[in-house]
Amino acid sequence: MFRKLLFGSALGIFLGIGTGAAQVVVRVAPPPVVVETRPATPGPGYVWVPGFHRWDGAAYVWVRGHWVLPPRPRAVWVPGHWRHAHGGWLWVEGHWR
């Protein structure tokens, strides 16, 4: 009984992780990036994360850029971007390096 419960839990976790990594291929090319005016930095150490177009399942929606504090000293923000692949467009998530 315990083995079945453990196996079922592990399988559920595995499937949950797998679906989180799934990417959707968008057949419509993203529009040009919106040129934003950066507001003043809220304080020392903040990094600007530029805006991007997000696919909502039916159309692209602009997500405005914003200021954030890096998670660690000397961290660099690598912006997300749309990459042409598999007959459509894939979103490559932004991340800290």
C-alpha positions as CSV (number, residue, x, y, z in Angstrom):
1,M,0.0,0.0,0.0
2,F,2.8,2.4,1.0
3,R,4.7,1.6,-2.2
4,K,1.6,2.5,-4.4
5,L,1.2,5.8,-2.6
6,L,4.9,6.6,-2.9
7,F,4.9,5.7,-6.6
8,G,1.7,7.7,-7.3
9,S,3.1,10.7,-5.5
10,A,6.4,10.5,-7.4
11,L,4.6,10.1,-10.7
12,G,2.4,13.1,-9.9
13,I,5.4,15.2,-9.1
14,F,7.2,14.1,-12.3
15,L,4.2,14.9,-14.5
16,G,3.8,18.3,-12.8
17,I,7.4,19.1,-13.5
18,G,7.2,17.9,-17.1
19,T,4.1,20.0,-17.9
20,G,5.7,23.1,-16.5
21,A,8.6,22.8,-19.0
22,A,6.3,22.3,-22.0
23,Q,6.5,25.0,-24.6
24,V,3.9,26.1,-27.1
25,V,4.8,26.9,-30.6
26,V,3.1,30.1,-31.7
27,R,2.4,30.2,-35.5
28,V,2.1,34.0,-35.6
29,A,5.3,36.1,-35.4
30,P,5.6,38.4,-32.5
31,P,5.1,42.1,-33.2
32,P,8.0,44.5,-33.0
33,V,9.2,45.3,-29.4
34,V,7.6,48.3,-27.9
35,V,10.1,51.1,-27.2
36,E,9.5,52.0,-23.5
37,T,10.6,55.1,-21.6
38,R,12.3,53.8,-18.4
39,P,11.0,55.5,-15.3
40,A,13.6,56.7,-12.8
41,T,15.3,53.9,-10.9
42,P,13.7,53.3,-7.5
43,G,17.1,53.1,-5.8
44,P,20.7,52.0,-6.1
45,G,21.4,48.4,-7.3
46,Y,18.2,48.0,-9.3
47,V,18.3,46.5,-12.7
48,W,15.9,47.2,-15.6
49,V,14.0,44.1,-16.9
50,P,12.7,45.1,-20.4
51,G,9.1,44.5,-21.5
52,F,8.2,41.7,-23.8
53,H,5.2,40.3,-25.8
54,R,3.5,37.4,-24.1
55,W,1.3,35.0,-26.0
56,D,-2.1,34.6,-24.2
57,G,-3.4,31.8,-26.4
58,A,-5.1,34.0,-28.9
59,A,-2.9,37.2,-29.3
60,Y,0.2,38.8,-28.1
61,V,0.0,41.0,-25.0
62,W,2.6,43.5,-24.0
63,V,4.1,43.1,-20.6
64,R,5.8,46.3,-19.4
65,G,9.4,46.5,-18.3
66,H,10.1,47.0,-14.6
67,W,12.9,47.6,-12.1
68,V,14.1,44.7,-9.9
69,L,16.8,44.0,-7.4
70,P,19.1,41.2,-8.5
71,P,19.1,38.0,-6.5
72,R,22.8,38.2,-5.8
73,P,25.7,40.7,-6.3
74,R,27.0,41.0,-9.9
75,A,24.0,39.1,-11.3
76,V,23.2,40.0,-14.9
77,W,19.7,39.9,-16.4
78,V,19.5,38.0,-19.7
79,P,16.2,39.2,-21.4
80,G,13.7,36.8,-22.7
81,H,13.1,36.6,-26.4
82,W,11.1,34.9,-29.1
83,R,13.1,32.3,-31.2
84,H,11.9,31.1,-34.6
85,A,11.8,27.2,-34.5
86,H,9.7,24.2,-35.3
87,G,7.6,26.2,-37.9
88,G,6.7,28.9,-35.4
89,W,7.9,30.9,-32.5
90,L,9.1,29.7,-29.1
91,W,9.5,31.9,-26.0
92,V,12.9,31.7,-24.3
93,E,12.4,32.9,-20.7
94,G,14.5,35.7,-19.3
95,H,16.8,34.7,-16.4
96,W,19.6,35.8,-14.1
97,R,23.2,34.8,-15.0
